[in-house]
Amino acid sequence: MIRLLLALLLLLPAAAAAQIRVMSFNVRLPLASDGANDWPNRRAIFIDTVRRADPDLIGTQELFQRQGDDLVAALPAYRWFGRDRRGGHADEHMGVFYRTDRLRLVRSGNFWLSDTPAVPGSISWGNLYPRMVTWGEFRTRDHGRRVYLFNTHLPYRAEDEAAREKGAALILARIRAIAGTVPVVLTGDFNTVPDSETHRLLAAGLTDAWEAAPAREGPAGTFHGFTGRPDRRIDWLWTRGLRATRVTVRTDHDGDRYPSDHFPVVADLDL
């Protein structure tokens, strides 16, 4: 009995350490016409939301460079990378943030959701704007476990469902080509509901963490338009080779001030 207890005690720290916390967050671009909800007025609650959630990795959408720089200036444990959807740094990024004390970035890249994925800013399939993926390969500093994060933002119009489906198919193909059999997390604003062909396509190769997790907190809906009343679950966090133990849709706010018009999704994952 004593030997069994000692063996269990030795195993427990390793099991506890072999986890990663990932956040998907559409941060809402800085827009003066948002008035009271423009970035300068919600920057503090946004930073506090990330601080309280304490993720190891964050996949963001609609991120402008100054928003990313504001976050790492306030939370220096994080770094971020990415190019904007036109290939530079003046437009929306699919910015990826990571804690440097917990993760080491091995390599990173971008591809566009188009017929020419390697061409920055390329547009296909009737999209109004370039759509893209920013990805990174990471190693955990404690155990050297490898994990990939892929992060995207699909088009928003009702008539864009065919483009969303083509984007989902391309993402799955590029995940297989880039990550091989290494565990993967896919974060994003997919701009469609779970009862859609886009969701079904992704579910053929990945697991929806919200649906699979034994513990869930918060509302299912994620888009709320700065009202705090979500109507659709369009922000998803997918996994492959990892097990979601808890998924939380965070509703942080300060009175009627919210960090974004989307609620972030946070998943605790066993590596």
N, C-alpha and C positions, 0 to 999 in steps of 0.2 A: 504493500500500500504506500509506504513512504517513497519508494522508487517511482511509483506511478505519479504521485503528487509532484515530485521534483521534475519529472519529465514534462508534466503539464505546465508548470511554472516557467520552464525554459522555453516552451513553445508560445506562451501567451504574448510576450513582448514582440516577437517576430510577427505574429498574426496581427497585432494591433498596429504595427508600423507599416504593414504592407497594404496601406490604403491611400487613396488620393481623393481630394475634394475638387470638383470641377463646377464652374458656374457658366451659364449661358446668359448673356445680358445684351439686349438691344438698348443702347444708352440714349437714344434720340439725339440727332445731330443738333448743334447749336443753331438756333433759329430765332431771330429777333421777333418775328411775328408770333412766336409762342408767348410773348408778353411775360407774365409772371412765371411761366414755366421755361423761360429761356435758360441756357446753361449757367450763367453766373448766379442765378437765383436758386438753382438746385444742386450746384456743385458740391456743397458741404454735405447734403444728405446722401448724394451719390457716393462720396468717399466714405461716409460713415456706414453705408450699406455694405460696401465691399469689406471694410474693416471688420464689421460684426460677422459677416459670413465666413471670412477667413479662408477663401479658396486657395488651392495650390495653383490652379490653372483657370483662366477666364477666356472664353471666346466672346468677343464683342461684335456688335453690328452697328452701323451708322456712326462709327467713331471718327471724329476729326482729330487731327494731330494734337491740337491744344488740349483736348479733353484727356487724351492719353497721357500727355505730359503733366497735366494737373494731377492725375491720379498717382503717378509714380513720384512726383514731387512731395505729395502728402504721405504716401506709403512707400518709402524707399526700399522696402524688401522686395518690391516688384520691379520687373523690367517688362517692356513690351516691344513688339515688332510687327511689321506688316507694311504693305504698300496700299495705296488707295485704289479704288476700282478702275481708275484711268491710268494706273501705273506709276503715279507720283506720290505726293503727300498733301495735295490741296483739297482732296475730296474725301468721300467716306471710305474708311478702312474697315477691314475685317480683323481688327487688331487683336493679337493674342498676348495675354499677360501671364507671367509665371513668377513664382517666388524663387528667388535665386538661392535661398538657404535650403530649399527642399528639392529643387529640380535643377538639372543642368541641361541647357539647350544643346543638342547635338547638331542638328541641321534644321533648315526651314525652307519654305518655298511658297509659291502662289500658282494658281492656275485659274483660267477664266472659263465660265460656263458658256461655251460657244463651240462652234465648229473648229475653231483654232485656239485651243486652250492655252497654248504657250504665248499667244500674242496679247500683251497688256492692253486693256481697254476694249477688247474685241466684243462685238455684239452679234448675236444670232437669235433665231427662233422667235422673232417679233418682240424682243425685249426693248423697253424704252431706254434702259440704262445698262452699262456693263454689270455683269454679275460674276462673282468670283469666289474662290476659296483660298484662305491662308492656312497653312499647316505648319506644324513643328514636331520634330522627334525629340523626346526628352528621356533622361535617365534620372531615377530617384537617387538622391544623394545618400540615403541610408542603406539601401539594398541593391542599388544599381539596376533596378527593374526598368525596362524600356516601355514607353507608351507614346502613342501619337495622338495629337489633337488636330482635327480638321474643323474649320469654322466657316460658315457661309451665311448668306442672306438671299433668299429666293424672291422673284418678282411678286408684286402685291395685287395686281388687278385680277378680277374674276376671270377674264379672258386669257390669263397667263397660265392656266393649269397645264396646258401642253408643254410650255416652256419649263415649268416647274418639274414635270415628269422627266423631260430630257436632262435637266440639271441633276436630278436625283440619280438617274442612270449613270451619268458621267462621274458623279461623285463616288458612287460605288466602284466603278471601274478604276478610278484613280487611287482609291483607298487600297484596292488589291495590288495595284502596280507599285505604289510607293511604300506601303506598310508591310506588305507580305502577310505573315501570320502574327505579327506583333500586335498586342492589344491596342484598340483604337477607341477614341471618343470623338463623336461628331456633334458639334454645337451649332445652333443657328436659329434664325427667324425664318420659318419656312412659309409663312404667309398663306397657309391653308390649314384645314382642320384634319384631325386624325382619320375621319371617314372620307378619305380621298385616295386617289390612285397614287399620288406622290408618297403618301405615308405607306401605302401597301408596297410600293416598290422598295423603299428603304427598309421596310420590315423583312424583306426577303434576305437581306444580308446583315442586318443590324438589329439590336434590341432597343426598344423604346424604354428608357430608364423609368419614366413615370409609370408606365403600365406594369413593369416587372418588379419594381421595388416593393418589398414587404412592408415598408413604413413610408407613408406619405404625409406631408404637412402642407397646409395652405390650400388655396383654391386651385382647381384644375386649370381655369382660364388664366391667360398671361397678358393679353392686350387689354388695356383699360382706358387709354386715351387721357391720362392724367385725372381720371375720375375716381380711381380706387375700386371700380366695379368692373371686373373683367368679363368679357363676353365670349372669348374664343381662346382655345389652347393652340397657339400657332408657334410658340417657342419650344423647341424640342431638344432633348439631349439623348443621343443614341450611344450605344456601346457595342463593342465586340471584344470578347476575351476578358471581360471584366464583369463583376456582379454588383449591381446597385443594391446597397443595403438601406438607404434612405434617400428620398428625393423631397426637396422643399421648394415650394414657390413662395418666395419672400415678398412680403407686403409692407416693407419698411416705409414709414412716412413721418412727417413732422407737421401735424395738423393737416391742412389740405395740400401740403407740398410733398410731391413724390420725386424720387430720383430719376424717373423716366416715365414714358407712357406705356412701357411694358414692365411687368414684374419679372425679376430674374429667376432662373431655375438653377438650383444647386443640388448636386448629387454626390453622395459619399459612395465610393467605389472600392471594392476589394480588388487588388491587383492579382 
